[in-house]
Amino acid sequence: MFAVLSQGDDYARIDELVKIVNNHNEEAIEKGGIVIAMGMARYEHDDKPVEIDQLIRTLGELIYDAEEKMTGR
């Protein structure tokens, strides 16, 4: 598992970037290509502080859920 932190212009268009990956996945599933399991969480400055361990656990759960949806398990 790996994490990508987004800021600036990429953060401003994060929904578009997630949609690009989702569109890729739909095509990859149809054509037998490589599928990217991903989860996305936002941390805003106004949110209460989060320990990095908790953030990684949350993202891991989101990725696992995405994998289950893609594989139909």
Residue pairs with C-beta under 8 A, 6 or more apart in sequence:
1 56
1 59
1 60
1 63
3 56
3 59
6 14
6 17
10 17
14 40
14 42
18 38
18 40
21 36
21 38
24 36
25 35
25 36
25 70
27 33
28 34
28 35
28 36
29 35
29 70
35 70
37 63
37 64
37 66
37 67
37 70
38 62
38 63
38 66
39 58
39 59
39 60
39 61
39 62
39 63
39 65
39 66
40 62
41 55
41 58
41 59
41 62
43 50
43 55
67 73
